[in-house]
């Protein structure tokens, strides 16, 4: 993805956020606590950046650049770091299968 496109969506956060819905996904840990395991993507708008990236409704993004998406604070921190990264790697769970998406911001 061209660097200009990445910068466009980072500056125009509402447009990015309106391109799909990301809902926190949890599982119950052995100790009885609910643990965030990522964000499930849904309601992807046709032609949106999320669709262009290859994500599908029901995908769960569980990590970015090897860092688990275990809290909203982590997501905010990673989003702020994204502007300076030449590449991003997303760990995605699709239909029970782990996948890796690599995006280059040229």
N, C-alpha and C positions, 0 to 999 in steps of 0.2 A: 504494500500500500504506500503510495507516495507520502512523503513527509508533510507536504502541504495539506493532504486530507487528514492526517493524524492531528496536525495543529488546528485545522478547522473544527474538528469535533471536540478537541480539548478546550477551545475557546468558546464554542457553542454547545455547552453542556446540555441545555434543555433539548436541543435537537437530538443529541445522542441518547439522552434518557427517554425520549419519546419514540425511539426507533424499536424498542422492545421492552418487555417487563422482565425484571430480574427479581426473583423472590428468594429470600434466604431459605436454605434447605437444611434440616436438622436430622440427627439420629440420636437415639438413646444410648448412652455409654453404659458400660458394665456397672458403674457406680450410681446409676440412676439419673445422672445429669444429662440434659439435652446439649448436644455439641453441634455447632454449625459445621457443615461439611462443604459449603459452597453456595452458589446461587443458581437456581434453575431459571433458564431463559424461556420466555413464552410470549405470545402475542407479537411475534416479529412482524413488522410492517414490510410489505413488499417493496423492494428497491432500497431498503434502508441499509445503513452501514453494517448493521448486525447480519443481515442476510448476505451482503456482499462478502463478509468475512467467512461465510460458510457455516455459521451456527444455525441450528435448527430448534424449533419449539421442543421443549423437553430436555435439551442439553443442560448439564450441570457443570458450570465452571468451578472447579475445585482448587485450582492453583494458578498463579501467575508468576512466571519466572522462578518456579520452584518453591514459591512461598504459598502456603496454604491460606485459602480465604476462610479464615476461622472467626472473623469479626468484621463489623462495619469499619472499625478503626483501621484495620489492615487494608481494606479496599480503598479508603480515602488516602492512605499513605501511598499505596501503589499507584493510584491515579495521579497523584501529584508528582510522582517520580517519572511517570510515563513520558512526559515531554522531552526528557533528556536521553531516553533510551533509543538506540538505533534498531532494536529488535525486541519483540515481546513473544514469550512462549506461554500458551494457555494449556492447562491440563483440563480436559473435558471428558465427562462421563456421558456416553450416548448409548442408551439401550443396554446398560450393564457393561459396556466395553469402554475401556480407557483409550482416549485419543490425545494426540498432541497437535496443537495448531501453532505454527510459527509465523509471525508477521514481521516483515522488514519495513521500517519507515525510512525509505530512501531519501 
